[in-house]
């Protein structure tokens, strides 16, 4: 597969059973073969997207000492600001050429989870920043819920299988700024080749070259979305849970050609995580004679902890 398939969520949401099944087949086939789709028909409207990019640019344009006020020690970068070069891909020493922010879950009616998650960090200088971030978080979470419902049906589970695991889940909205490149990077790229940790990732801002996906032949494919599309990929948690039936795909963000070094790039992924107690044990529906169980039993919380340590975000 050498092209990212484009699909429309409105097919799944329609009352037409044929359209709904068409969506399930398309997304299932894409995730079994390449692990990425471009999705139209999601719940973000143009005004919200425009407002979010404005607020994100405003934040990253603040002086460094102002941004650093919002870098919270001791929480593995799970909320607030993470400064330039702090995160590196698994197995790589060099830090990625990016700075970013984390919005986390807005817990409803669950005091235990409220105590478990770090609090969201509020930016005093930008009164709209947090409100727009919260609205975007909610709309991407809603979109992700329906994508997971389609995947549940594709695997042979009940449609609402994932619902209780993602309600108040440990999901993260991460606005990323890749600043202009001022000198030849020493073996560093904007985001080194990696797989995502979580169930699925919904990415805003994949217009234009930069994001690349590795297909099963080892070729790197440009993943370029239309302005009204989100790029959505499978993460390692879902890949593990489905015994690799749904594939977590290695991807990267390359450095631009030298003539574009002076430009910033912004992208905004939403990492859909379940609650930490979800068991990621391989589903029996995904095991047969040709596909024996590939992974040991583990919870989502244990798996996340392991990976944050590998990324250098947690000691």
DRENMARVEX-281859 format. One line per 4 residues: number of its first residue (from 1); for each residue x, y, z of N, C-alpha, C. Coordinates in Angstrom, 2 decimals, decimal comma. Atoms other than C-alpha are relative to their C-alpha. Layout:
% DRENMARVEX-281859
NUM	X/Y/Z/X/Y/Z/X/Y/Z | ...
This chain:
% DRENMARVEX-281859
1	0,86/-1,19/0,00/0,00/0,00/0,00/0,89/1,24/0,00 | -0,89/-1,15/0,15/1,63/3,26/-1,15/-0,71/1,34/0,13 | 0,76/-1,24/-0,14/-1,07/5,82/-0,40/-0,89/-0,14/1,23 | 0,86/0,04/-1,19/-2,95/6,73/2,77/-1,46/0,09/-0,46
5	1,41/-0,05/0,45/-6,68/5,89/2,21/-0,75/1,15/0,69 | 0,86/-1,05/-0,55/-9,25/8,67/2,74/-1,40/-0,58/0,21 | 1,34/0,53/-0,32/-12,54/7,75/4,47/-0,82/1,08/0,68 | 0,91/-1,04/-0,49/-15,59/9,66/5,74/-0,83/-0,54/1,16
9	0,71/0,47/-1,20/-16,95/9,25/9,28/-1,52/0,11/-0,14 | 1,46/-0,13/0,16/-20,40/10,40/8,12/-0,61/-1,29/-0,56 | 0,50/1,32/0,44/-20,71/6,97/6,42/-0,35/-0,87/1,21 | 0,24/0,82/-1,20/-20,40/5,26/9,81/-1,17/0,53/0,82
13	1,04/-0,62/-0,81/-22,78/7,74/11,47/-1,37/-0,01/-0,67 | 1,28/-0,04/0,73/-25,48/7,36/8,80/-0,90/-1,16/0,45 | 0,96/1,08/-0,31/-28,62/5,23/9,22/0,03/-1,12/-1,04 | -0,07/0,95/1,10/-27,69/3,36/6,06/1,00/-1,12/0,36
17	-0,87/1,10/-0,45/-26,32/-0,09/7,01/1,12/-0,30/-1,00 | -1,04/0,26/1,01/-24,43/-0,44/3,71/1,14/1,01/0,12 | -1,04/-1,03/-0,18/-22,62/2,88/4,21/0,80/-0,26/1,27 | -0,68/0,27/-1,28/-21,83/1,96/7,81/0,99/-1,15/-0,18
21	-0,88/1,17/0,22/-20,39/-1,43/6,75/1,16/0,36/-0,92 | -1,07/-0,46/0,92/-18,43/0,25/3,93/1,11/0,68/0,81 | -0,98/-0,70/-0,84/-16,72/2,48/6,53/0,81/-1,01/0,83 | -0,67/1,02/-0,84/-15,95/-0,52/8,81/1,01/-0,78/-0,85
25	-0,90/0,76/0,88/-14,44/-2,43/5,87/1,22/0,84/-0,40 | -1,09/-0,87/0,46/-12,39/0,55/4,67/1,02/0,25/1,11 | -0,93/-0,31/-1,09/-10,93/1,44/8,07/0,71/-1,27/0,48 | -0,63/1,27/-0,40/-10,33/-2,21/8,98/1,10/-0,40/-0,95
29	-0,98/0,35/1,02/-8,52/-2,87/5,72/1,23/0,90/0,08 | -1,12/-0,96/-0,09/-6,41/0,29/6,08/0,88/-0,30/1,21 | -0,78/0,22/-1,22/-5,39/-0,52/9,65/0,67/-1,38/0,04 | -0,70/1,28/0,10/-4,53/-4,12/8,80/1,18/0,09/-0,96
33	-1,04/-0,06/1,04/-2,36/-3,00/5,89/1,03/1,10/0,19 | -0,99/-1,08/-0,15/-0,76/0,36/6,70/-0,09/0,73/1,33 | 0,08/-0,59/-1,34/-2,07/1,60/10,06/-0,37/1,47/0,04 | 0,36/-1,42/0,07/-3,08/5,11/8,86/-1,22/0,19/-0,90
37	1,03/-0,49/0,93/-6,21/6,75/7,38/-0,10/1,51/0,11 | 0,39/-1,41/-0,05/-7,20/10,30/6,48/-1,51/0,03/0,16 | 1,42/0,05/-0,36/-10,62/11,02/8,00/-0,70/1,34/-0,22 | 0,92/-1,13/0,15/-13,27/13,46/6,79/-1,21/-0,22/0,93
41	1,27/0,17/-0,71/-16,60/14,09/8,55/0,13/-0,08/1,51 | -0,24/0,01/-1,45/-15,13/14,52/12,06/-0,77/1,15/0,66 | 0,82/-0,96/-0,76/-16,53/16,81/14,80/0,66/1,37/0,21 | -0,64/-1,32/-0,12/-14,08/19,75/14,51/-0,56/0,92/-1,07
45	0,42/-0,94/1,05/-15,50/22,81/12,77/1,14/0,97/-0,30 | -1,08/-0,87/0,48/-13,39/25,33/10,85/0,35/1,10/0,99 | -0,22/-1,11/-0,93/-13,84/28,10/13,42/0,83/-0,47/1,20 | -0,75/0,54/-1,15/-12,60/25,92/16,30/1,45/-0,26/-0,39
49	-1,36/0,28/0,46/-9,57/24,81/14,27/0,80/1,30/-0,14 | -0,65/-1,30/0,18/-8,76/28,43/13,36/0,35/0,62/1,36 | -0,24/-0,56/-1,34/-9,12/29,55/17,00/1,13/-0,74/0,71 | -1,03/0,79/-0,67/-6,93/26,71/18,22/1,39/0,37/-0,52
53	-1,32/-0,35/0,56/-4,08/27,49/15,81/0,44/1,40/0,44 | -0,33/-1,35/-0,46/-4,26/31,17/16,78/0,54/-0,04/1,43 | -0,41/0,08/-1,41/-4,01/30,33/20,50/1,33/-0,74/0,16 | -1,24/0,78/-0,08/-1,25/27,76/19,95/1,19/0,86/-0,45
57	-1,09/-0,90/0,45/0,86/30,25/17,96/0,28/1,06/1,07 | -0,17/-1,02/-1,05/0,24/32,87/20,65/0,82/-0,56/1,17 | -0,73/0,58/-1,13/1,50/30,48/23,32/1,48/-0,18/-0,34 | -1,41/0,29/0,31/4,67/29,37/21,52/0,80/1,26/-0,32
61	-0,68/-1,29/0,22/5,45/33,02/20,66/0,32/0,73/1,31 | -0,33/-0,63/-1,29/5,61/33,87/24,39/1,50/-0,14/0,27 | -1,43/0,13/-0,34/9,12/34,51/25,81/0,27/-1,34/0,69 | -0,35/1,31/-0,55/10,94/31,31/26,84/-0,19/-0,04/1,52
65	0,13/0,03/-1,47/11,01/32,31/30,52/-1,47/-0,06/0,44 | 1,44/0,09/-0,31/7,20/32,73/30,45/-0,49/-1,44/-0,20 | 0,41/1,39/0,27/6,70/29,30/28,85/0,53/-0,94/1,08 | -0,62/0,89/-0,98/9,08/27,70/31,34/-0,70/0,03/1,37
69	0,82/-0,03/-1,24/6,81/28,82/34,20/-0,99/-1,16/0,02 | 1,04/1,02/0,12/4,42/26,17/32,90/0,57/-1,40/-0,22 | -0,65/1,32/0,09/6,94/23,31/32,81/0,03/-0,58/1,42 | 0,26/0,48/-1,36/5,88/21,27/35,83/0,92/-1,18/0,32
73	-0,89/1,12/-0,32/8,56/19,06/37,47/-0,76/-1,18/0,62 | 0,49/1,17/-0,72/7,84/15,52/38,58/-1,22/-0,70/-0,59 | 1,19/0,65/0,56/4,93/14,60/36,27/0,26/-0,60/-1,38 | -0,34/0,65/1,28/6,80/13,20/33,27/-0,53/0,74/-1,21
77	0,47/-0,79/1,14/5,64/16,05/31,04/-1,44/-0,24/-0,38 | 1,37/0,37/0,39/2,02/14,86/31,19/-0,97/1,18/-0,11 | 0,84/-1,21/0,12/0,55/18,38/31,55/0,91/1,21/-0,16 | -0,76/-1,24/0,13/1,67/21,86/30,59/1,06/-0,06/-1,07
81	-1,03/-0,24/1,02/4,81/22,81/28,70/1,14/-1,01/0,11 | -1,23/0,81/0,05/7,69/20,55/27,60/0,95/0,71/-0,97 | -0,88/-0,88/0,78/10,67/22,52/26,35/0,75/-0,73/-1,11 | -0,65/0,46/1,23/12,69/22,11/23,16/1,04/-1,09/0,29
85	-1,03/1,02/-0,07/14,69/18,89/22,75/-0,11/-0,96/1,16 | 0,11/0,85/-1,20/13,42/17,20/25,94/-0,38/-1,44/-0,34 | 0,47/1,34/0,32/11,73/14,23/24,24/0,83/-0,60/-1,12 | -0,70/0,70/1,08/13,58/11,64/22,18/-0,77/-1,28/-0,32
89	0,66/1,25/0,38/12,31/8,62/20,27/0,66/-1,16/0,74 | -0,52/1,21/-0,66/12,73/5,16/21,83/1,30/-0,43/-0,67 | -1,28/0,48/0,51/16,37/4,07/21,44/0,87/1,08/-0,63 | -0,77/-1,08/0,64/17,59/7,50/20,24/0,45/1,00/1,05
93	-0,54/-0,93/-1,02/19,89/9,82/22,26/-0,41/1,44/-0,29 | 0,24/-1,40/0,36/19,23/13,02/20,33/-1,45/0,38/0,27 | 1,36/-0,49/-0,22/16,20/15,04/21,40/-0,62/0,48/-1,30 | 0,72/-0,50/1,17/13,53/15,83/18,80/0,03/1,53/-0,01
97	-0,10/-1,45/0,18/13,58/19,38/17,37/-1,39/0,64/0,16 | 1,36/-0,49/-0,22/10,29/20,43/18,99/-0,19/0,40/1,46 | 0,51/-0,31/-1,34/8,59/22,00/22,00/-1,51/-0,26/-0,07 | 1,43/0,31/0,09/5,03/21,14/22,99/-0,71/0,28/1,32
101	0,87/-0,22/-1,14/2,11/21,53/25,39/-0,91/-1,21/0,14 | 0,94/1,10/-0,21/-0,16/18,90/26,97/-1,25/0,47/0,73 | 1,30/-0,06/-0,67/-3,86/19,26/27,71/-0,38/-1,44/0,34 | 0,41/1,35/-0,39/-5,17/16,23/29,66/-1,50/-0,09/0,24
105	1,41/0,32/-0,17/-8,50/14,70/30,60/-0,70/0,99/0,95 | 0,88/-0,81/-0,86/-11,35/16,78/32,10/-0,96/-0,99/0,66 | 0,68/1,14/-0,61/-12,57/14,09/34,50/-1,41/0,39/0,45 | 1,39/-0,22/-0,42/-16,33/13,82/35,06/-0,43/-1,13/0,94
109	0,62/0,93/-0,98/-17,82/12,14/38,18/0,86/-1,22/0,32 | -0,87/1,11/-0,40/-14,80/10,04/39,14/1,16/0,54/0,83 | -0,99/-0,63/-0,87/-12,83/11,24/42,14/1,32/-0,78/0,02 | -1,24/0,80/0,01/-10,32/8,32/41,97/0,87/0,38/-1,19
113	-0,79/-0,38/1,18/-9,28/9,22/38,41/0,46/1,45/0,09 | -0,40/-1,40/-0,19/-9,25/12,92/39,29/1,26/0,08/0,85 | -1,19/0,03/-0,87/-6,70/12,09/42,01/1,20/-0,61/-0,74 | -1,09/0,69/0,72/-4,68/9,86/39,62/0,67/0,90/-1,03
117	-0,57/-0,80/1,09/-4,23/12,37/36,77/0,53/1,33/0,53 | -0,43/-1,36/-0,34/-2,16/15,55/37,06/-1,06/1,02/-0,46 | 0,97/-1,04/0,39/-4,26/18,74/36,88/0,46/0,69/-1,27 | -0,35/-0,82/1,14/-4,43/20,74/33,68/0,62/1,32/0,48
121	-0,75/-1,21/-0,34/-2,17/23,80/33,66/-0,63/1,17/-0,74 | 0,69/-1,15/0,61/-3,75/27,21/33,01/0,99/1,13/-0,30 | -0,91/-1,06/0,44/-1,90/29,90/31,04/-0,65/1,35/0,29 | 0,60/-1,28/-0,44/-2,58/33,25/32,74/0,04/1,05/-1,10
125	-0,18/-1,07/1,01/-1,30/35,34/29,82/-0,99/-0,08/-1,15 | 0,86/0,20/1,17/-3,77/33,87/27,29/-1,36/-0,55/0,47 | 1,26/0,44/-0,59/-7,35/33,77/28,63/-0,79/-1,02/-0,84 | 0,78/0,92/0,85/-8,77/31,85/25,59/0,70/-1,35/-0,22
129	-0,81/1,17/0,33/-5,96/29,28/25,31/-0,59/-1,29/0,58 | 0,48/1,23/-0,65/-7,33/26,77/27,82/-1,41/-0,38/-0,42 | 1,37/0,30/0,42/-10,99/27,09/26,76/-0,03/-0,63/-1,39 | -0,04/0,53/1,36/-10,19/26,49/23,10/0,63/-1,39/0,00
133	-0,62/1,31/-0,13/-7,92/23,60/24,06/-0,98/-1,05/0,50 | 0,98/0,93/-0,57/-10,69/22,01/26,12/-1,06/-0,38/-1,04 | 1,02/0,30/1,03/-13,28/22,32/23,31/0,55/-0,95/-1,06 | -0,63/0,86/1,02/-10,85/20,76/20,81/0,17/-1,41/0,54
137	-0,18/1,29/-0,66/-10,04/17,95/23,24/-1,31/-0,80/-0,05 | 1,30/0,69/-0,06/-13,75/17,11/23,62/-0,45/-0,48/-1,39 | 0,44/0,37/1,35/-14,43/17,09/19,86/0,86/-1,12/-0,60 | -0,86/1,09/0,48/-11,42/14,89/19,09/-0,29/-1,30/0,75
141	0,36/1,18/-0,79/-12,35/12,53/21,92/-1,29/-0,63/-0,54 | 1,27/0,49/0,57/-15,87/12,26/20,45/0,25/-0,70/-1,35 | -0,34/0,61/1,29/-14,45/11,55/16,97/0,66/-1,37/0,22 | -0,75/1,24/-0,27/-12,09/8,89/18,40/-0,93/-1,11/0,48
145	0,94/1,01/-0,52/-14,99/7,14/20,17/-0,66/-0,76/-1,15 | 0,68/0,66/1,12/-16,74/6,44/16,84/0,97/-0,80/-0,86 | -1,02/0,79/0,72/-13,51/5,33/15,14/0,22/-1,33/0,72 | -0,19/1,24/-0,77/-12,99/2,80/17,95/-1,23/-0,91/-0,07
149	1,21/0,83/0,15/-16,61/1,66/17,64/0,05/-0,78/-1,32 | -0,11/0,68/1,30/-16,01/0,87/13,96/1,04/-1,12/0,08 | -1,06/1,01/-0,10/-12,80/-1,00/14,83/-0,44/-1,18/0,86 | 0,54/1,08/-0,82/-14,57/-2,98/17,56/-0,83/-0,95/-0,86
153	0,84/0,83/0,88/-17,11/-4,21/14,97/0,86/-0,77/-1,00 | -0,90/0,65/0,96/-14,30/-4,99/12,52/0,67/-1,22/0,63 | -0,69/1,11/-0,69/-12,56/-7,21/15,10/-0,97/-1,12/0,38 | 0,98/0,99/-0,43/-15,82/-8,96/16,02/-0,43/0,16/1,43
157	0,42/-0,33/-1,37/-16,48/-7,25/19,36/-1,32/0,75/-0,05 | 1,18/-0,87/-0,07/-19,60/-5,42/20,55/0,42/1,43/-0,36 | -0,33/-1,35/0,47/-19,77/-1,92/19,08/0,51/0,90/1,13 | -0,37/-0,91/-1,09/-19,47/-0,22/22,48/1,12/-0,57/0,89
161	-1,02/0,67/-0,81/-16,59/-2,46/23,69/0,98/1,00/0,65 | -1,02/-0,93/-0,51/-14,13/0,46/24,09/-0,58/1,14/0,85 | 0,60/-1,20/-0,60/-16,63/3,02/25,46/0,36/0,19/1,46 | -0,23/-0,15/-1,45/-16,18/2,31/29,17/1,49/0,19/0,31
165	-1,44/-0,16/-0,23/-12,37/2,21/28,82/0,50/1,39/-0,36 | -0,48/-1,33/0,42/-12,07/5,58/27,08/-0,72/1,13/0,72 | 0,68/-1,05/-0,78/-14,60/7,47/29,23/0,93/0,40/1,15 | -0,98/-0,50/-0,98/-12,38/9,65/31,46/1,38/-0,63/-0,18
169	-1,31/0,61/0,28/-9,40/7,96/29,77/1,14/1,01/0,12 | -1,19/-0,83/-0,24/-5,86/9,26/30,16/0,52/0,63/-1,31 | -0,35/-0,53/1,32/-5,92/10,96/26,72/0,69/1,36/0,11 | -0,84/-1,20/0,01/-3,62/13,83/25,78/-0,20/0,74/-1,33
173	-0,03/-0,86/1,19/-3,98/16,74/23,31/1,33/0,75/0,03 | -1,37/-0,53/0,00/-0,49/17,87/22,28/0,24/0,97/-1,15 | -0,46/-0,95/1,01/0,01/21,10/20,30/1,54/0,02/-0,03 | -1,46/0,06/0,18/3,57/20,85/18,90/0,46/1,17/-0,87
177	-0,66/-1,03/0,81/5,81/23,65/17,62/1,38/-0,53/-0,38 | -1,34/0,30/0,49/8,76/22,72/15,43/0,60/1,34/-0,44 | -0,50/-1,35/0,32/10,74/25,99/15,47/0,86/0,02/-1,26 | -0,94/-0,11/1,12/12,80/27,32/12,56/1,34/-0,66/0,36
181	-1,30/0,64/-0,20/16,08/25,42/12,12/1,08/1,04/-0,31 | -0,98/-1,09/0,14/19,03/27,78/12,64/1,39/-0,49/-0,39 | -1,30/0,56/0,42/22,00/25,43/12,05/-0,21/-1,47/-0,35 | 0,09/1,40/0,45/22,68/22,01/10,52/-0,25/-0,92/1,21
185	0,26/0,86/-1,15/21,01/19,52/12,91/0,99/-1,16/0,06 | -0,96/1,10/-0,17/23,48/16,97/14,33/-0,77/-1,28/0,29 | 0,69/1,30/-0,13/21,70/13,66/13,69/-1,37/0,12/0,67 | 1,32/-0,18/-0,62/18,41/15,15/14,94/-1,01/0,41/-1,07
189	1,09/-0,39/0,90/15,06/15,49/13,14/-1,15/0,54/0,84 | 1,12/-0,60/-0,74/11,80/17,19/14,04/-0,71/-1,04/0,86 | 0,48/1,11/-0,83/10,39/13,85/15,21/0,57/-1,28/-0,59 | -0,65/1,21/0,50/12,48/10,68/14,87/-1,02/-1,13/-0,16
193	0,89/1,13/0,29/10,92/7,43/13,64/-0,46/-0,66/1,30 | 0,57/0,55/-1,24/8,58/6,04/16,30/-1,39/-0,57/-0,28 | 1,40/0,41/-0,04/5,33/4,22/16,99/-0,65/0,70/1,19 | 0,69/-0,66/-1,12/2,71/5,86/19,24/-0,33/-1,04/1,08
197	0,22/0,88/-1,14/2,02/4,41/22,70/-1,45/-0,46/0,10 | 1,39/0,03/-0,42/-1,76/4,74/22,85/-0,88/-0,91/-0,87 | 0,94/0,78/0,82/-4,91/3,20/21,28/-0,02/0,51/-1,44 | -0,07/-0,64/1,32/-5,28/5,61/18,33/0,42/1,46/0,18
201	-0,42/-1,41/0,01/-3,86/9,05/17,44/-0,75/0,71/-1,11 | 0,67/-0,86/0,98/-5,85/11,78/15,68/0,87/1,23/-0,18 | -0,98/-1,07/0,24/-3,54/14,32/14,05/-0,60/1,13/-0,83 | 0,32/-1,21/0,75/-4,42/17,87/13,03/1,32/0,56/-0,55
205	-1,17/-0,73/0,49/-2,00/19,78/10,82/0,94/-0,86/-0,82 | -0,85/0,82/0,86/-0,73/17,08/8,45/-0,10/0,46/-1,46 | 0,01/-0,55/1,36/-1,15/19,38/5,45/1,44/0,39/-0,34 | -1,37/-0,33/0,39/2,10/19,78/3,52/0,95/-1,12/0,41
209	-0,96/1,09/-0,22/5,16/17,53/3,50/0,62/0,09/1,38 | -0,65/0,06/-1,31/6,90/16,42/6,67/-0,26/-1,34/0,64 | 0,36/1,28/-0,60/4,97/13,50/8,13/0,18/-1,11/-1,03 | -0,19/1,17/0,86/6,04/10,17/6,65/-0,32/-1,28/0,77
213	0,41/1,29/-0,57/4,76/6,63/7,28/0,80/-1,09/-0,69 | -0,76/1,12/0,60/6,74/3,41/6,77/-0,95/-1,15/-0,32 | 0,86/1,13/0,36/4,90/0,72/4,81/0,72/-1,33/0,29 | -0,55/1,30/-0,39/5,52/-3,04/5,20/1,24/-0,38/-0,80
217	-1,22/0,26/0,77/8,23/-2,99/2,51/1,17/0,84/0,50 | -1,06/-0,86/-0,52/10,19/-0,44/4,56/0,12/1,33/-0,73 | -0,03/-1,28/0,74/9,43/2,44/2,12/-0,67/1,09/0,85 | 0,62/-1,14/-0,69/8,66/5,90/3,56/-0,96/0,70/-0,96
221	1,06/-0,61/0,82/5,39/7,38/2,23/-0,38/1,34/0,62 | 0,49/-1,29/-0,51/4,40/11,04/2,53/-1,46/-0,14/0,41 | 1,39/0,05/-0,50/1,23/11,30/4,65/-0,52/1,43/0,02 | 0,48/-1,38/0,13/-0,49/14,47/3,51/-1,52/-0,01/-0,02
225	1,46/-0,06/-0,11/-4,08/15,22/4,56/-0,53/1,23/-0,72 | 0,70/-1,18/0,48/-6,57/17,57/2,93/-0,30/0,91/1,20 | 0,27/-0,91/-1,12/-7,42/20,69/4,99/-1,15/-0,45/0,92 | 1,14/0,42/-0,84/-10,70/19,07/6,20/0,19/-1,40/0,57
229	-0,23/1,38/-0,45/-9,07/15,74/7,14/0,90/-0,05/1,24 | -0,92/0,38/-1,07/-7,51/14,32/10,28/0,75/-1,24/-0,44 | -0,74/1,24/0,23/-4,75/11,75/9,93/-0,14/-0,84/1,27 | 0,24/0,83/-1,19/-5,56/8,83/12,26/0,77/-1,31/-0,14
233	-0,78/1,24/0,03/-3,23/5,97/13,14/-0,20/-0,84/1,25 | 0,06/0,95/-1,10/-3,17/2,90/15,34/1,24/0,16/0,87 | -1,13/-0,04/-0,92/-0,98/3,04/18,46/0,35/-1,39/0,50 | -0,51/1,30/-0,45/0,98/0,27/20,18/-0,96/-0,73/0,94
237	0,95/0,67/-0,91/-1,71/-0,38/22,82/-1,05/-0,80/-0,78 | 1,03/0,68/0,79/-4,33/-1,24/20,20/0,60/-1,13/-0,84 | -0,70/1,03/0,76/-1,83/-3,17/18,11/0,22/-1,24/0,88 | -0,25/1,08/-0,96/-0,92/-5,25/21,17/-1,31/-0,73/0,37
241	1,30/0,54/-0,41/-4,57/-5,73/22,24/-0,62/-0,87/-1,11 | 0,57/0,73/1,15/-5,49/-6,95/18,72/0,99/-1,03/-0,56 | -0,98/1,00/0,44/-2,44/-9,28/18,49/0,62/0,37/-1,34 | -0,61/-0,55/1,22/-1,05/-7,04/15,73/-0,88/-0,12/-1,24
245	0,95/-0,02/1,14/-4,15/-7,49/13,54/-0,13/1,43/-0,52 | 0,00/-1,43/0,33/-4,48/-3,69/13,62/1,42/0,51/0,26 | -1,45/-0,23/-0,07/-1,00/-2,37/12,94/0,37/1,43/0,42 | -0,62/-1,27/-0,38/0,85/0,39/14,75/1,15/0,24/-0,97
249	-0,96/-0,25/1,08/2,92/2,00/12,02/1,06/0,99/0,45 | -1,11/-0,92/-0,28/6,35/3,60/12,40/-0,17/1,23/-0,89 | 0,09/-1,26/0,76/6,24/7,27/11,36/1,00/1,00/0,54 | -1,00/-1,01/-0,39/8,45/10,36/11,54/-0,41/1,34/-0,58
253	0,15/-1,33/0,61/8,52/14,10/10,86/1,40/0,44/-0,43 | -1,32/-0,31/0,54/11,43/14,97/8,58/0,28/1,50/0,09 | -0,37/-1,41/0,07/13,37/18,22/8,51/-0,32/0,52/-1,40 | 0,33/-0,54/1,33/12,31/20,56/5,67/1,27/0,24/-0,81
257	-1,17/-0,39/0,79/14,60/21,40/2,75/0,57/1,33/0,51 | -0,71/-1,13/-0,60/17,17/24,07/3,62/-0,69/1,34/-0,24 | 0,64/-1,29/0,31/15,23/26,86/1,89/-1,21/0,28/0,90 | 1,15/-0,18/-0,90/12,36/26,29/4,36/0,40/-0,08/1,49
261	-0,45/0,09/-1,39/14,51/26,11/7,52/-0,54/1,14/0,87 | 0,40/-1,19/-0,79/13,34/29,57/8,55/-1,47/-0,03/0,41 | 1,44/0,04/-0,30/9,70/28,45/8,86/-0,29/-0,93/1,18 | 0,49/0,87/-1,06/7,91/27,02/11,89/-0,98/-1,02/-0,59
265	1,06/0,95/0,33/5,72/23,93/11,64/-0,79/-0,27/1,28 | 0,86/0,34/-1,14/2,75/23,22/13,92/-0,77/-1,27/-0,34 | 0,94/1,11/0,16/0,94/19,94/14,36/-0,61/-0,31/1,36 | 0,74/0,18/-1,26/-1,61/18,90/16,97/-0,60/-1,40/0,04
269	0,55/1,34/-0,17/-2,03/15,21/17,77/-0,84/-0,13/1,27 | 0,79/0,40/-1,17/-4,68/13,83/20,12/0,28/-1,48/0,22 | -0,35/1,38/-0,31/-3,44/10,64/21,78/-1,11/-0,60/0,86 | 1,12/0,63/-0,72/-6,46/8,51/22,76/0,53/-1,14/0,86
273	-0,40/1,02/-0,97/-5,56/6,57/25,91/-1,23/-0,49/0,75 | 1,07/0,49/-0,87/-7,85/4,32/27,95/0,31/0,34/1,46 | -0,30/-0,07/-1,43/-8,13/4,36/31,74/1,14/-0,99/0,28 | -1,22/0,79/-0,22/-4,97/2,88/33,26/-0,27/-1,44/0,41
277	0,31/1,36/-0,44/-6,76/-0,20/34,64/-0,42/-0,92/-1,16 | 0,40/0,85/1,13/-7,76/-1,42/31,13/1,06/-1,09/-0,24 | -0,91/1,10/0,30/-6,23/-4,84/30,48/0,22/-0,07/-1,51 | -0,34/0,06/1,42/-4,41/-4,91/27,15/0,30/-1,43/-0,46
281	-0,21/1,41/0,36/-4,35/-8,73/27,12/-0,51/-0,26/-1,42 | 0,38/0,28/1,39/-4,54/-10,09/23,57/-1,42/-0,56/-0,04 | 1,40/0,43/0,14/-8,19/-10,49/22,52/-0,08/-1,39/-0,61 | 0,14/1,37/0,53/-9,29/-14,08/21,93/-0,47/0,01/-1,45
285	0,50/-0,13/1,38/-11,00/-12,87/18,72/1,16/0,16/-1,00 | -1,14/-0,26/0,90/-7,51/-12,12/17,34/1,06/-1,10/0,07 | -0,93/1,14/-0,10/-5,87/-15,48/18,13/-0,58/-1,18/-0,78 | 0,39/1,25/0,66/-6,01/-18,53/15,85/1,27/-0,79/-0,31
289	-1,16/0,85/0,28/-3,71/-21,27/14,53/1,11/0,75/-0,72 | -1,00/-0,77/0,77/-1,99/-18,88/12,12/0,51/1,21/0,76 | -0,37/-1,20/-0,75/-1,84/-16,05/14,65/0,01/-0,30/1,51 | -0,08/0,29/-1,43/-0,69/-17,30/18,07/0,18/1,29/0,81
293	-0,12/-1,16/-0,88/-0,68/-14,92/21,05/1,43/0,53/0,00 | -1,34/-0,59/0,15/2,24/-12,50/20,60/0,50/0,71/1,25 | -0,39/-0,91/-1,08/2,22/-10,47/23,83/-0,42/-0,52/1,38 | 0,33/0,30/-1,40/2,29/-10,95/27,60/-1,14/0,91/0,46
297	1,07/-0,82/-0,58/-0,63/-9,64/29,68/0,59/1,23/0,69 | -0,46/-1,25/-0,61/-0,27/-6,03/30,86/-1,18/0,96/0,06 | 1,04/-1,05/0,00/-2,48/-3,08/31,86/0,50/1,21/-0,78 | -0,35/-1,23/0,73/-2,57/0,22/29,97/0,92/0,88/0,85
301	-0,83/-0,83/-0,89/-1,09/2,01/33,01/1,43/-0,49/0,08 | -1,36/0,58/-0,07/1,87/-0,38/33,26/0,74/0,22/-1,32 | -0,63/-0,17/1,31/2,52/-0,15/29,53/0,43/1,45/-0,21 | -0,32/-1,43/0,14/2,40/3,68/29,55/1,24/0,35/0,83
305	-1,12/-0,26/-0,90/4,81/3,80/32,49/1,33/-0,46/-0,62 | -1,20/0,55/0,68/7,31/1,57/30,66/0,47/0,92/-1,11 | -0,36/-0,78/1,18/7,18/3,71/27,55/0,46/1,41/0,35 | -0,44/-1,34/-0,40/7,49/7,10/29,31/1,46/-0,04/0,48
309	-1,40/0,15/-0,44/10,73/5,82/30,88/0,91/-0,14/-1,22 | -0,80/0,18/1,21/12,02/4,72/27,46/0,17/1,31/-0,76 | -0,06/-1,29/0,72/11,24/8,19/26,05/0,79/1,06/0,75 | -0,75/-0,98/-0,78/13,19/9,92/28,81/-0,86/1,02/0,69
313	0,91/-0,96/-0,64/10,09/11,69/30,15/-0,27/-0,35/1,46 | 0,25/0,44/-1,38/9,97/9,68/33,38/1,23/-0,77/0,47 | -1,18/0,70/-0,57/12,78/8,43/35,66/-0,40/-1,40/0,44
